[in-house]
Amino acid sequence: MRVPTAVITAGSLIGGWQLARRTGIRPLGGAVLAAGGVVAGREWARRTSPAVTTALVATYVGAFGLSHPLAKKIGSWPAVLAVSAVTAAVSYAAADRR
């Protein structure tokens, strides 16, 4: 059974942030984020073209980067949930739906 990449990306963005927040160890959250990216990236590479995989990786990394300035405007939880939702939707549409 394959776990949808939408679940992997959203889970690792939310989980990595929560782990870093609760432990105070940012690299630990980064490790969760990186692991999620590797797992999702491998699935994207198997299911899609190199161009789509590249776009999905850029979306995932961009979501992480965007969450920081967005958090200053709307708060941490809303920012993380927003970028996770967008990333999951893009992952589903581009890779999981097929």
Backbone as JSON Lines, residues from 0, in Angstrom:
{"i":0,"aa":"M","n":[0.84,-1.18,0.0],"ca":[0.0,0.0,0.0],"c":[0.88,1.25,0.0]}
{"i":1,"aa":"R","n":[0.57,2.16,-0.88],"ca":[1.33,3.4,-0.97],"c":[0.62,4.51,-0.2]}
{"i":2,"aa":"V","n":[1.38,5.25,0.57],"ca":[0.84,6.41,1.27],"c":[0.85,7.57,0.26]}
{"i":3,"aa":"P","n":[-0.26,8.27,0.12],"ca":[-0.28,9.41,-0.82],"c":[0.76,10.46,-0.44]}
{"i":4,"aa":"T","n":[1.41,11.02,-1.45],"ca":[2.42,12.04,-1.16],"c":[1.8,13.29,-0.55]}
{"i":5,"aa":"A","n":[0.53,13.51,-0.79],"ca":[-0.15,14.64,-0.14],"c":[-0.11,14.48,1.37]}
{"i":6,"aa":"V","n":[-0.3,13.27,1.85],"ca":[-0.25,12.99,3.29],"c":[1.18,13.14,3.81]}
{"i":7,"aa":"I","n":[2.14,12.65,3.05],"ca":[3.55,12.73,3.46],"c":[3.98,14.19,3.57]}
{"i":8,"aa":"T","n":[3.67,14.99,2.56],"ca":[4.13,16.38,2.58],"c":[3.45,17.19,3.68]}
{"i":9,"aa":"A","n":[2.15,17.08,3.79],"ca":[1.45,17.82,4.83],"c":[1.88,17.34,6.22]}
{"i":10,"aa":"G","n":[1.99,16.05,6.38],"ca":[2.39,15.49,7.67],"c":[3.79,15.9,8.08]}
{"i":11,"aa":"S","n":[4.71,15.92,7.14],"ca":[6.08,16.28,7.5],"c":[6.23,17.79,7.73]}
{"i":12,"aa":"L","n":[5.47,18.6,7.02],"ca":[5.52,20.04,7.29],"c":[4.95,20.35,8.67]}
{"i":13,"aa":"I","n":[3.79,19.79,8.97],"ca":[3.16,20.03,10.27],"c":[3.96,19.34,11.38]}
{"i":14,"aa":"G","n":[4.31,18.09,11.16],"ca":[5.04,17.33,12.18],"c":[6.42,17.9,12.47]}
{"i":15,"aa":"G","n":[7.13,18.3,11.43],"ca":[8.45,18.89,11.63],"c":[8.37,20.19,12.41]}
{"i":16,"aa":"W","n":[7.39,21.01,12.08],"ca":[7.21,22.27,12.8],"c":[6.86,22.02,14.26]}
{"i":17,"aa":"Q","n":[5.94,21.11,14.5],"ca":[5.54,20.82,15.88],"c":[6.69,20.23,16.7]}
{"i":18,"aa":"L","n":[7.45,19.34,16.1],"ca":[8.57,18.74,16.8],"c":[9.61,19.8,17.17]}
{"i":19,"aa":"A","n":[9.93,20.67,16.22],"ca":[10.89,21.74,16.5],"c":[10.35,22.69,17.56]}
{"i":20,"aa":"R","n":[9.09,22.99,17.49],"ca":[8.47,23.92,18.43],"c":[8.43,23.33,19.84]}
{"i":21,"aa":"R","n":[8.04,22.09,19.95],"ca":[7.89,21.47,21.28],"c":[9.21,21.11,21.94]}
{"i":22,"aa":"T","n":[10.2,20.73,21.15],"ca":[11.49,20.33,21.72],"c":[12.47,21.5,21.8]}
{"i":23,"aa":"G","n":[12.23,22.53,20.98],"ca":[13.19,23.63,20.91],"c":[14.42,23.28,20.09]}
{"i":24,"aa":"I","n":[14.4,22.13,19.44],"ca":[15.54,21.69,18.63],"c":[15.14,21.78,17.16]}
{"i":25,"aa":"R","n":[15.48,22.92,16.56],"ca":[15.08,23.16,15.17],"c":[15.62,22.13,14.19]}
{"i":26,"aa":"P","n":[16.89,21.67,14.36],"ca":[17.39,20.66,13.43],"c":[16.59,19.36,13.45]}
{"i":27,"aa":"L","n":[15.98,19.04,14.59],"ca":[15.15,17.85,14.67],"c":[13.91,18.01,13.77]}
{"i":28,"aa":"G","n":[13.31,19.19,13.81],"ca":[12.2,19.47,12.9],"c":[12.64,19.45,11.45]}
{"i":29,"aa":"G","n":[13.84,19.96,11.21],"ca":[14.39,19.93,9.85],"c":[14.63,18.52,9.36]}
{"i":30,"aa":"A","n":[15.0,17.62,10.27],"ca":[15.2,16.22,9.88],"c":[13.88,15.58,9.44]}
{"i":31,"aa":"V","n":[12.8,15.91,10.15],"ca":[11.48,15.4,9.76],"c":[11.1,15.96,8.39]}
{"i":32,"aa":"L","n":[11.33,17.24,8.2],"ca":[11.04,17.89,6.92],"c":[11.85,17.24,5.8]}
{"i":33,"aa":"A","n":[13.14,17.02,6.04],"ca":[13.99,16.4,5.02],"c":[13.56,14.97,4.72]}
{"i":34,"aa":"A","n":[13.24,14.21,5.75],"ca":[12.81,12.83,5.54],"c":[11.52,12.79,4.71]}
{"i":35,"aa":"G","n":[10.58,13.67,5.04],"ca":[9.35,13.74,4.26],"c":[9.62,14.11,2.82]}
{"i":36,"aa":"G","n":[10.54,15.03,2.61],"ca":[10.9,15.43,1.25],"c":[11.54,14.31,0.46]}
{"i":37,"aa":"V","n":[12.39,13.53,1.12],"ca":[13.04,12.4,0.43],"c":[12.01,11.33,0.05]}
{"i":38,"aa":"V","n":[11.15,10.98,1.0],"ca":[10.14,9.96,0.72],"c":[9.19,10.41,-0.38]}
{"i":39,"aa":"A","n":[8.68,11.64,-0.25],"ca":[7.78,12.16,-1.28],"c":[8.49,12.3,-2.61]}
{"i":40,"aa":"G","n":[9.72,12.79,-2.58],"ca":[10.48,12.96,-3.82],"c":[10.7,11.66,-4.57]}
{"i":41,"aa":"R","n":[10.98,10.59,-3.83],"ca":[11.14,9.28,-4.48],"c":[9.85,8.84,-5.14]}
{"i":42,"aa":"E","n":[8.74,9.05,-4.45],"ca":[7.44,8.68,-5.03],"c":[7.12,9.54,-6.25]}
{"i":43,"aa":"W","n":[7.39,10.85,-6.14],"ca":[7.14,11.72,-7.29],"c":[7.97,11.29,-8.49]}
{"i":44,"aa":"A","n":[9.22,10.92,-8.24],"ca":[10.1,10.49,-9.34],"c":[9.57,9.21,-9.99]}
{"i":45,"aa":"R","n":[8.97,8.33,-9.19],"ca":[8.42,7.08,-9.74],"c":[7.13,7.32,-10.51]}
{"i":46,"aa":"R","n":[6.33,8.28,-10.05],"ca":[4.97,8.46,-10.59],"c":[4.87,9.53,-11.68]}
{"i":47,"aa":"T","n":[5.81,10.46,-11.72],"ca":[5.68,11.59,-12.64],"c":[6.94,11.77,-13.46]}
{"i":48,"aa":"S","n":[6.94,12.8,-14.28],"ca":[8.1,13.13,-15.1],"c":[9.12,13.91,-14.27]}
{"i":49,"aa":"P","n":[10.35,14.01,-14.78],"ca":[11.35,14.81,-14.06],"c":[10.92,16.27,-13.87]}
{"i":50,"aa":"A","n":[10.25,16.84,-14.84],"ca":[9.81,18.24,-14.72],"c":[8.77,18.4,-13.61]}
{"i":51,"aa":"V","n":[7.83,17.46,-13.54],"ca":[6.8,17.52,-12.5],"c":[7.43,17.28,-11.14]}
{"i":52,"aa":"T","n":[8.35,16.32,-11.06],"ca":[9.04,16.06,-9.8],"c":[9.78,17.3,-9.32]}
{"i":53,"aa":"T","n":[10.47,17.97,-10.21],"ca":[11.19,19.2,-9.86],"c":[10.23,20.27,-9.36]}
{"i":54,"aa":"A","n":[9.1,20.42,-10.03],"ca":[8.11,21.42,-9.61],"c":[7.53,21.07,-8.24]}
{"i":55,"aa":"L","n":[7.3,19.8,-7.97],"ca":[6.76,19.39,-6.68],"c":[7.78,19.59,-5.56]}
{"i":56,"aa":"V","n":[9.03,19.28,-5.82],"ca":[10.08,19.52,-4.82],"c":[10.19,21.02,-4.54]}
{"i":57,"aa":"A","n":[10.14,21.83,-5.59],"ca":[10.2,23.29,-5.41],"c":[9.0,23.79,-4.6]}
{"i":58,"aa":"T","n":[7.84,23.2,-4.83],"ca":[6.64,23.58,-4.07],"c":[6.82,23.24,-2.6]}
{"i":59,"aa":"Y","n":[7.33,22.06,-2.33],"ca":[7.54,21.6,-0.95],"c":[8.54,22.49,-0.21]}
{"i":60,"aa":"V","n":[9.68,22.72,-0.83],"ca":[10.71,23.57,-0.22],"c":[10.22,25.01,-0.11]}
{"i":61,"aa":"G","n":[9.54,25.47,-1.15],"ca":[8.99,26.83,-1.12],"c":[7.95,27.01,-0.03]}
{"i":62,"aa":"A","n":[7.15,25.99,0.22],"ca":[6.15,26.06,1.29],"c":[6.82,26.24,2.64]}
{"i":63,"aa":"F","n":[7.89,25.51,2.87],"ca":[8.64,25.66,4.12],"c":[9.17,27.08,4.24]}
{"i":64,"aa":"G","n":[9.77,27.59,3.18],"ca":[10.31,28.95,3.2],"c":[9.23,30.0,3.37]}
{"i":65,"aa":"L","n":[8.12,29.82,2.71],"ca":[7.02,30.79,2.78],"c":[6.34,30.8,4.15]}
{"i":66,"aa":"S","n":[6.36,29.68,4.83],"ca":[5.67,29.6,6.12],"c":[6.25,30.58,7.14]}
{"i":67,"aa":"H","n":[7.52,30.87,7.05],"ca":[8.15,31.76,8.03],"c":[7.66,33.2,7.92]}
{"i":68,"aa":"P","n":[7.74,33.84,6.76],"ca":[7.21,35.21,6.69],"c":[5.68,35.25,6.83]}
{"i":69,"aa":"L","n":[5.02,34.21,6.36],"ca":[3.57,34.16,6.48],"c":[3.16,34.08,7.96]}
{"i":70,"aa":"A","n":[3.94,33.38,8.76],"ca":[3.64,33.25,10.19],"c":[3.68,34.61,10.89]}
{"i":71,"aa":"K","n":[4.53,35.5,10.42],"ca":[4.61,36.83,11.02],"c":[3.36,37.66,10.73]}
{"i":72,"aa":"K","n":[2.69,37.31,9.65],"ca":[1.49,38.05,9.26],"c":[0.2,37.45,9.82]}
{"i":73,"aa":"I","n":[0.12,36.11,9.82],"ca":[-1.15,35.49,10.21],"c":[-1.04,34.54,11.41]}
{"i":74,"aa":"G","n":[0.16,34.33,11.91],"ca":[0.37,33.42,13.03],"c":[0.94,32.09,12.58]}
{"i":75,"aa":"S","n":[1.57,31.39,13.51],"ca":[2.27,30.15,13.18],"c":[1.34,29.04,12.71]}
{"i":76,"aa":"W","n":[0.32,28.72,13.52],"ca":[-0.58,27.64,13.14],"c":[-1.25,27.89,11.79]}
{"i":77,"aa":"P","n":[-1.85,29.07,11.6],"ca":[-2.48,29.3,10.29],"c":[-1.5,29.21,9.12]}
{"i":78,"aa":"A","n":[-0.29,29.71,9.33],"ca":[0.7,29.68,8.26],"c":[1.1,28.25,7.91]}
{"i":79,"aa":"V","n":[1.39,27.45,8.92],"ca":[1.79,26.07,8.67],"c":[0.64,25.27,8.05]}
{"i":80,"aa":"L","n":[-0.55,25.47,8.55],"ca":[-1.7,24.77,7.97],"c":[-1.96,25.2,6.53]}
{"i":81,"aa":"A","n":[-1.8,26.49,6.25],"ca":[-2.04,26.99,4.89],"c":[-1.04,26.41,3.9]}
{"i":82,"aa":"V","n":[0.26,26.48,4.23],"ca":[1.25,25.96,3.27],"c":[1.16,24.44,3.16]}
{"i":83,"aa":"S","n":[0.79,23.77,4.25],"ca":[0.63,22.31,4.19],"c":[-0.55,21.94,3.29]}
{"i":84,"aa":"A","n":[-1.64,22.68,3.41],"ca":[-2.81,22.41,2.59],"c":[-2.52,22.64,1.11]}
{"i":85,"aa":"V","n":[-1.83,23.72,0.8],"ca":[-1.5,24.0,-0.6],"c":[-0.56,22.92,-1.15]}
{"i":86,"aa":"T","n":[0.44,22.57,-0.38],"ca":[1.39,21.54,-0.82],"c":[0.7,20.2,-1.02]}
{"i":87,"aa":"A","n":[-0.18,19.85,-0.09],"ca":[-0.92,18.59,-0.22],"c":[-1.81,18.61,-1.46]}
{"i":88,"aa":"A","n":[-2.47,19.72,-1.71],"ca":[-3.36,19.81,-2.87],"c":[-2.57,19.69,-4.18]}
{"i":89,"aa":"V","n":[-1.43,20.34,-4.23],"ca":[-0.6,20.27,-5.44],"c":[-0.06,18.85,-5.62]}
{"i":90,"aa":"S","n":[0.39,18.23,-4.53],"ca":[0.9,16.86,-4.6],"c":[-0.19,15.9,-5.07]}
{"i":91,"aa":"Y","n":[-1.38,16.07,-4.53],"ca":[-2.49,15.2,-4.93],"c":[-2.79,15.38,-6.42]}
{"i":92,"aa":"A","n":[-2.92,16.63,-6.84],"ca":[-3.29,16.9,-8.24],"c":[-2.23,16.41,-9.22]}
{"i":93,"aa":"A","n":[-0.98,16.57,-8.87],"ca":[0.09,16.26,-9.82],"c":[0.59,14.81,-9.76]}
{"i":94,"aa":"A","n":[0.45,14.16,-8.6],"ca":[1.04,12.83,-8.47],"c":[0.12,11.76,-7.92]}
{"i":95,"aa":"D","n":[-0.72,12.09,-6.96],"ca":[-1.48,11.06,-6.28],"c":[-2.78,10.67,-7.0]}
{"i":96,"aa":"R","n":[-3.36,11.59,-7.69],"ca":[-4.65,11.36,-8.32],"c":[-4.59,10.29,-9.39]}
{"i":97,"aa":"R","n":[-3.48,10.1,-9.97],"ca":[-3.32,9.18,-11.12],"c":[-3.44,7.75,-10.72]}
